Amino acid sequence: MKLVLDTSALIYIVERRVDIGVLLEHEIHIPTAVVEELRTLSARSRKARAAAQLLPLLKPRIVERRGPADVAVVELAREIGAVLVTGDSALAERARREGVPVAKFHKGQLAIY
């Protein structure tokens, strides 16, 4: 399954020490807007720095998308037919309204809503 991860999902993986093996069986895509957002947050957040360091382990396809990260993840997920993984409830609702399936972590597993 194709997954698009947003910043909140990447930080959640660090916060909750989610086993990344749950993700490695999927094709992971991350827009450059999310990578840039993580870099910006890394200046003041240890969790964001750890999430940025996690990226090489996830082996994602980094897809060129500039602008607001929330817009980039929804557009990318819609374009490639992927599930958006986010912990942001407002973003999840917006994505669902636009026809994009959404998943979040629940007890260390991905749950699609």
N, C-alpha and C positions, 0 to 999 in steps of 0.2 A: 504494500500500500504506500502511496505517496503521502508524505507529511510535510507541512510547512510549519516551522516553529517560530513563535514570536519571542520577544525579549522576556516576557513574564514566564513563559514555559522554561526557557533556559535557566533563569534565575531560580525557579522552583526546583529544578533538578538538583541544583547545588544546595538550596535550603533544606530540602527533604531527603537529600542523599539518595535520589532515585537511581536504581540500577539502570545504567544506560543500555544494557543488553535488551531491554524492552523496546528501545528505539532502533537498535542496529539491524533488526530484521526487516526494517522498512527503508524506503528511499527517502532521505531527508533533504529538504530544500530550505535554504535560508536566504532571504533577500539582503542585499548589501545595506539597506536601510537599517535592518536589525543589527548587523555587525557594527555599523557606525554608532547606533544608539548604545550598544554595549560598551564600546570604546569610550564614549562620552561619560556614561555612568561609572565606568571603571576608575575614573579620576577621584571619585568620592565613595565608592562602594566596594568593599572586599568581595561580596557575593557576585557582583557584576564582573569583577576581575577574574574570579574563579570560573564563572560561566563562559567568559571569553576564552579562557585557557582550555575549556572543555571542548570547544569547537573542533579541533583537529581529531579528537577521539571519536566524535560523531561522524566524521567523514561526510559532511553535508555537501550538496551542490550549492555553491554560492551563486545566486542569480542576481544580475545587475538590476537593481530597482532603487531609485533615489526617492527622496521626499519623506513624508511622514511614515514611520514604520508600520503603523496600524493600517494605513491605506495599502502599503506595499504587500503586506502578508495576505490581506483579503484578495487583492487583485491577482497575486501570484497563485494562490490556492485555487481560485476560480479558473484561471487560464490553463493550469496543468491538471485540473481535476483531482486536487489533493484535499486532504483533511487538514484543517487548521488546528494546531495544538496551541491553546492559550489558557491562561488562568485569569484573564481579564474578562469579567462577565459582560461589560458593555460592548467590548469588541466581539465577543462570542455571539451576542444577540444581533449585532449589526451583520456579522457574517452569515448567520442563519437566515436573516431577512433577505440577504442577497443570494441565497441558495447554496452557500458553502457549508459543507458538513464540519462540525466542530468536535474536538476531543479535548479532554483534560485528564490529568492524572488523578486516579482514585486508588488509594491503597497500593501505590507503586505500579499500577497498571494503567494503560490508556483506556479510557471509557469514551465512546462516541455518543454525543447527545444530539 
